[in-house]
Amino acid sequence: MIFSTMKFTLLILPICFQILTLNIYGQSPSPTLNLSVSKNLVFLDAENNTKPIVKFTSEFKNDGSKREITNWSFTGRPGKDWKFVSGDANSENVEIQFMTVGNYDVELAVSYTYDVVLKNGETEIEEDEVTYEQEAIITATNNLDELTQIHADSNFLKLVKKADAYLVKPEYVNDPTPKIFLAKGYYGIYRKELKDPVVSDPYEETINSIAAAIEIDLNGIFNQKIHKMWLNKFQNDFLDNYLLFNLEEEDGYFSIYNGADKEKKTELLDLLIEGCENYAVITTQPTAIKLFEAPIRLATKDARTANQIWKTEIETLKSMTADDFDKMTETDLKALKYGAMLSAVTLTELRQSNSEACALLTSLQEVFEYDRGFLAFMKTRYNNCKEE
């Protein structure tokens, strides 16, 4: 089932006029419902013995109505997969302890009443309901210490075998953790040049496993320090060897090859496009690589895609918060920086103006305020985007 949040239009009027309109014309209120959670990710085997408990807070804006009955509903088996530790199904706020691996959906419903004054002057009580639903609002998982230890021992062939064994367990079908360890195993096999009769291309399998894990990582398991550090290391290897390696250096900055050798240019652009597409599936923050991709698309004469990327991503960057950038790995930020610089130069040449390039660069000034390379680029190429 696909859940969607019910949206209501809130009529903003002075209170006295609201009441008058309600009494005379019988207009019904439009309350809204939302909820907040203390966390979206819980570990059932946390080392600090912290119980996997989540607080759910209902947020009901009555718009002149009266809240009557609250009802909480969670997927899974009550008492086996989860249980109430504070409140119950009809409490405004509840605390839930999760006990089984899996993703959990929530449905919150609030019934409310309001008075309607009829034409004859009598008052009638009407009742209605507003609901809020969200899929996979909670992910409950285990650290899988067994796999962590095998990885620490650098026994990568065994790690792949053990991670595969977890993948076939029903409770881990939608859990990215085994897939993350599978990726770690494949990458170890690649780096150590180990022989495995089943795996012909461990590097490609590493990418596939990371992509599969990210696809189902709905609540940030990859943001856990131990996994994020490993992902950053792999991303950096990929960025350096499959993207930056295929660029030219000009005045201390990267640029796209634009020489006379058409065959070489085509080959490099193909490799760069493939590299951008692969990087996009090994990051939880695809915006990091999009600005890198746009100038390359333009160089392949795909101006439509390039312009769409710039239009979309520059607006996305403007709306991103510090928390959004914190979710990026160091390599994501590195890719974002070089992509922004490539895009800026390309946009300046394309538009014959610095305005769009400066809009992009200034949107990232706080993110890279201590990055010497970015600051030097802003100063030398764009005079810090100051109007002369």
C-alpha positions in Angstrom: 0.0 0.0 0.0 1.3 3.5 -0.9 0.7 6.0 1.9 0.2 9.7 1.3 -0.2 12.5 3.7 -3.6 14.2 3.6 -3.3 17.9 2.8 -5.8 20.5 3.8 -6.1 24.2 3.0 -6.1 26.3 6.1 -8.3 29.4 5.8 -6.5 32.3 7.5 -9.1 34.7 8.9 -9.6 36.6 12.2 -11.1 34.3 14.9 -14.3 36.3 15.3 -15.0 36.1 11.6 -14.2 32.4 11.5 -16.9 31.8 14.2 -19.4 34.0 12.4 -18.9 32.2 9.1 -19.2 28.8 10.8 -22.4 29.7 12.6 -24.1 31.3 9.6 -23.0 29.3 6.6 -22.1 26.0 8.3 -18.6 25.8 7.0 -16.6 22.9 8.4 -13.1 23.4 9.9 -10.0 22.0 8.2 -7.7 20.6 10.9 -4.3 19.2 10.0 -2.4 16.2 11.3 1.2 15.4 11.4 3.6 13.6 13.7 7.2 13.7 14.9 9.5 10.9 16.0 12.5 10.9 18.3 14.5 8.8 15.8 14.0 6.8 12.6 16.7 4.2 13.1 17.1 1.8 16.1 19.5 -1.0 16.8 18.2 -4.0 18.5 21.7 -5.1 19.7 23.0 -1.7 20.7 26.2 -2.1 22.7 25.2 0.6 25.3 22.2 -1.4 26.2 19.9 1.4 25.1 16.5 -0.1 24.5 15.2 0.5 20.9 12.4 2.8 22.0 11.0 5.6 19.8 8.7 8.4 20.9 5.9 9.4 18.6 4.2 12.7 19.0 1.0 13.6 17.3 0.6 17.2 16.0 -3.0 18.1 15.6 -4.0 21.6 14.6 -7.7 21.8 15.4 -8.8 24.9 13.3 -11.7 25.4 15.6 -12.7 21.8 16.0 -12.4 19.5 19.1 -10.1 16.5 19.2 -12.0 13.4 20.2 -10.3 10.1 19.6 -6.7 9.3 18.6 -5.7 6.0 17.1 -2.2 4.7 16.4 -1.6 1.8 14.1 1.8 0.2 13.3 2.6 -2.6 10.9 3.9 -5.8 12.5 2.7 -8.0 15.3 1.8 -6.1 18.5 3.6 -7.7 21.5 6.0 -9.6 19.3 7.5 -7.1 16.8 6.8 -4.0 18.9 5.0 -3.0 22.1 3.8 0.2 23.9 6.1 1.2 26.7 4.3 4.5 27.3 0.7 5.3 26.4 -1.6 3.1 24.3 -3.3 3.0 20.9 -5.5 6.0 21.9 -2.9 8.2 23.5 -1.9 11.5 21.9 1.8 10.6 22.3 3.3 7.1 22.6 6.6 5.4 23.1 7.2 2.2 21.2 9.8 -0.5 21.8 10.8 -2.4 18.6 11.9 -6.0 19.0 12.2 -7.4 15.5 14.3 -6.5 12.5 12.3 -4.7 9.8 10.8 -1.5 8.4 7.7 -0.3 10.2 4.8 1.9 8.8 2.6 4.1 10.9 -0.9 5.3 10.5 -2.3 8.0 12.8 -6.0 8.9 12.8 -7.8 11.6 14.9 -11.5 12.0 14.9 -12.9 15.5 15.8 -16.2 17.2 16.3 -17.4 20.7 15.6 -20.6 22.7 16.0 -22.8 23.7 13.1 -25.6 26.2 13.6 -28.6 25.4 11.4 -30.9 27.9 9.7 -33.5 27.4 12.4 -31.0 28.4 15.1 -30.4 24.9 16.5 -26.9 23.6 17.0 -25.8 20.3 15.5 -22.6 18.4 16.3 -20.7 17.1 13.3 -17.9 14.5 13.4 -15.1 13.9 10.9 -11.6 12.3 10.8 -8.2 13.3 9.6 -5.3 10.8 9.0 -1.6 10.7 8.5 0.3 7.7 7.1 4.0 7.1 6.4 5.7 4.1 5.0 8.9 2.8 6.6 9.1 5.5 9.2 11.2 3.3 11.5 14.0 0.9 10.6 14.9 -1.7 13.2 18.1 -3.6 12.6 21.1 -5.3 14.2 24.7 -4.2 14.1 25.6 -7.7 12.9 28.8 -7.9 15.1 29.7 -11.2 13.5 30.1 -9.6 10.1 31.9 -6.6 11.6 34.5 -8.9 13.2 35.0 -10.9 10.0 35.6 -7.6 8.1 38.0 -6.5 10.8 39.9 -9.8 10.3 40.2 -9.1 6.6 38.7 -12.5 5.8 36.8 -11.1 2.8 35.9 -14.4 1.1 34.3 -15.5 4.3 32.6 -12.1 4.7 30.9 -12.5 1.3 29.7 -16.0 2.2 28.3 -14.9 5.6 26.7 -11.8 4.3 25.0 -13.8 1.5 23.6 -16.1 4.2 21.9 -13.1 5.9 20.4 -12.0 2.7 18.2 -15.1 2.4 16.7 -14.6 5.8 13.2 -13.1 5.5 13.7 -10.6 8.2 16.7 -9.1 6.4 15.1 -8.8 2.9 14.6 -5.0 3.4 17.6 -4.4 5.6 20.6 -2.8 3.9 23.1 -4.0 6.5 23.9 -7.4 4.9 24.3 -5.7 1.5 26.7 -3.2 3.0 28.9 -6.0 4.4 28.6 -7.8 1.1 30.0 -4.7 -0.6 32.8 -4.5 1.9 33.6 -8.2 1.2 33.7 -7.7 -2.6 35.9 -4.6 -2.2 38.3 -6.5 0.0 38.5 -9.3 -2.6 39.3 -6.7 -5.3 42.0 -4.9 -3.3 43.7 -8.1 -2.2 43.3 -9.6 -5.7 41.9 -12.7 -4.1 40.6 -15.5 -6.4 37.0 -16.5 -6.2 35.5 -18.9 -8.8 32.1 -17.3 -8.3 33.0 -13.6 -8.6 34.5 -12.5 -11.9 34.5 -8.8 -11.3 34.5 -7.9 -7.5 34.8 -4.2 -8.2 31.6 -4.2 -10.2 29.9 -6.3 -7.5 31.0 -3.8 -4.9 29.2 -1.0 -6.9 26.1 -3.2 -7.3 26.0 -4.1 -3.6 26.4 -0.5 -2.5 23.6 0.6 -4.9 21.3 -2.2 -3.7 21.9 -1.2 -0.1 21.3 2.5 -0.7 18.1 1.8 -2.5 16.5 0.2 0.6 18.4 2.4 3.2 15.3 4.4 4.1 16.5 5.7 7.4 20.2 6.2 7.2 22.1 3.1 8.1 24.8 4.3 5.7 25.0 7.4 7.9 26.3 5.4 10.8 30.0 6.3 11.4 31.5 2.8 10.7 29.7 2.4 7.4 30.0 6.1 6.3 33.8 6.0 6.8 34.0 2.9 4.6 31.8 4.3 1.9 33.8 7.5 1.8 37.0 5.5 1.3 35.5 3.5 -1.6 34.0 6.7 -3.2 37.3 8.4 -3.0 39.0 5.6 -4.8 36.3 5.7 -7.5 36.3 9.5 -7.9 40.1 9.7 -8.2 40.5 6.8 -10.6 37.4 6.9 -12.8 36.6 10.6 -12.9 39.4 13.0 -11.9 41.9 10.8 -13.7 40.1 11.4 -17.0 40.1 15.2 -16.7 42.8 17.6 -17.7 44.5 20.1 -15.4 44.6 23.7 -16.3 46.0 26.5 -14.1 45.7 24.2 -11.1 42.1 23.3 -11.8 40.4 20.4 -13.5 38.9 20.8 -17.0 37.5 18.6 -19.7 39.8 17.6 -22.6 39.1 19.8 -25.6 42.0 18.8 -27.8 42.1 18.0 -31.5 42.1 14.2 -31.1 38.4 13.4 -31.6 38.8 9.8 -30.8 40.5 10.5 -27.5 37.9 13.1 -26.6 35.0 10.7 -27.3 36.7 7.9 -25.3 37.3 10.2 -22.3 33.8 11.7 -22.4 32.3 8.2 -22.5 34.4 7.1 -19.5 33.4 10.3 -17.6 29.6 9.8 -18.3 29.9 6.2 -17.2 31.8 7.3 -14.1 29.1 9.9 -13.2 26.3 7.4 -13.6 28.1 4.9 -11.4 29.0 7.5 -8.7 25.3 8.5 -8.6 24.4 5.0 -7.4 27.1 4.8 -4.7 26.1 7.9 -2.9 23.2 8.7 -0.6 23.3 12.3 -1.9 23.2 12.2 -5.7 23.3 16.0 -5.9 27.0 15.7 -5.1 27.8 14.4 -8.6 25.2 16.1 -10.7 27.1 19.4 -11.2 30.1 17.3 -12.2 28.0 15.6 -14.8 26.4 18.6 -16.4 29.5 20.1 -18.2 30.3 16.6 -19.5 26.8 16.2 -20.9 27.2 19.6 -22.6 30.6 18.4 -24.1 28.8 15.4 -25.6 26.4 17.9 -27.2 23.6 16.9 -24.9 22.7 20.5 -24.0 19.1 19.6 -23.0 20.2 17.3 -20.2 23.0 19.7 -19.0 20.7 22.7 -18.8 18.1 20.6 -16.9 20.7 19.5 -14.4 21.8 23.1 -13.8 18.3 24.3 -13.5 17.3 21.6 -11.0 20.5 21.3 -9.0 21.2 25.0 -8.4 17.7 25.3 -7.0 18.2 22.2 -4.9 21.4 23.6 -3.4 19.7 26.8 -2.4 17.1 24.8 -0.4 19.6 22.5 1.3 20.3 22.9 5.0 23.5 22.3 7.0 22.1 18.9 8.0 21.7 18.0 4.4 25.4 18.7 3.7 26.4 16.8 6.9 24.9 13.7 5.4 27.4 13.9 2.6 30.7 12.0 2.9 34.0 13.9 2.5 34.2 12.5 -1.0 30.7 13.7 -1.8 31.8 17.2 -0.9 34.9 16.8 -2.9 32.8 15.8 -6.0 30.4 18.6 -5.3 33.3 21.2 -5.1 35.0 20.1 -8.4 31.6 19.8 -10.1 30.6 23.3 -9.0 33.9 24.6 -10.3 33.6 22.8 -13.7 30.0 23.9 -14.0 30.9 27.6 -13.2 33.5 27.8 -15.9 31.2 26.1 -18.4 28.3 28.3 -17.6 30.4 31.4 -17.9 31.5 30.4 -21.4 28.0 29.2 -22.4 26.1 32.2 -21.2 28.8 34.8 -21.8 28.1 36.0 -18.3 29.1 35.3 -14.7 25.7 35.7 -13.2 24.6 32.0 -13.2 28.1 30.8 -12.3 28.2 33.2 -9.4 24.7 32.2 -8.2 26.0 28.6 -8.0 29.3 29.4 -6.4 27.9 31.8 -3.7 25.3 29.2 -2.8 28.2 27.0 -1.7 30.3 29.6 0.1 29.3 28.5 3.6 29.8 24.9 2.8 33.4 25.5 1.5 34.3 28.5 3.7 37.5 26.8 4.9 38.4 25.1 1.6 41.5 26.9 0.2 41.1 25.5 -3.3 37.5 26.7 -3.6 38.3 30.1 -2.0 41.2 30.6 -4.4 39.0 29.6 -7.4 36.4 32.1 -6.3 39.0 34.9 -5.9 41.1 34.3 -9.0 38.5 33.3 -11.5 35.5 35.3 -10.3 36.8 38.1 -8.1 34.7 36.6 -5.3 31.6 37.3 -7.5 31.9 41.1 -6.7 30.5 43.5 -9.3 33.2 45.6 -10.7 
